[in-house]
Amino acid sequence: MQTLEISATKSSPAVHFDAQSNTLSIMGESYPENTAQFYEPVFEWLEEYIDSLQEQHVTFNMELIYFNSSSSKALMDIFDILEEACDEDKKIVLNWIYDEDNDAALEYGEEFAEDIESLTFNLVEKPLAD
Amino acid sequence: MNLYDYKQELDQEGILLSFSGPMTHEMIEGVGRAIRVKIEGGEDGDKKAALKVFSIFVEQVENVIRYSVEKDHVDSNMSFGIIVIGKKDGHFYIIGGNKIETEKQQTLESYLEQLAAMNKDELKVFYKKRRRAERSGDSKGAGIGFIEMARKSSQPLEFNFQKVDDIHSFFTIKITI
């Protein structure tokens, strides 16, 4: 599968989905003008990738400083797709990465974690760079 | 022609931003970023407040863009409305307003009344429920923007509808963080 690479803009995150290394990442800020349109290729890629998965271990790193409410729904939809995959014994670990001083990002991560059952959802604190 | 008195008035009221006019996504990016930097770097240097104010600003401007009935004739992604950000008694507040069709008022009003009556735990449960629900027909966003705002508000939602003409009303909403 081709790598999905979307560059960050002021209001949309960088997406890097690499099927060779089984490493997926979404990083930055998410309040795109049209949320559904922005996340459409993300969902498409993800669904095809999950269908092709067998025994590989997948790491999904999500590092979002800020996201708006419609992105929050898109993220929940992503987690639901990953949950379903984990229910089918696919091996996916999600790292929710937040800056040490960003309490809001931690709280959002905790709330997502409460709604997730089979997906391994790690809250990973990132120390502030000096 | 002199805007000094007007500016003095805004300053005295603790108003950081007052904008009435066309709103676009680019405005969210540009003005929003400036406000965020200003609050982050202000005398309080409050990063948490900066992010909260910014997030309410984003939701409110998005609502104006989506739901204001005053739209640009050429660019349908441009709508007219008003937004004010200020600080009073140590609390930031964000007020947004736009013209709506009066026939939409009742649905919106009862929804906001429902949110205003909820405590933080109830809002959280409702937010999560709506986040997992399918997008509803009339809602161009996820339909959880107001819940998000209510959750970030330190006081119950304040809102108002004023009749403009036979078919239009002006909707105002204030969030105090």
Interface residues (C-beta under 8 A of the other chain):
Chain A: K10 S11 Y31 E33 T35 Y66 N68 S69 S70 S72 K73 A74 M76 D80 D101 N102 D103 A104 E111 E114 D115
Chain B: H25 I28 E29 R33 K47 K48 L51 K52 F54 S55 V58 E59 E62 N77 K124 K128 R131 R132 R135 G141 A142 I144 G145 I147 E148
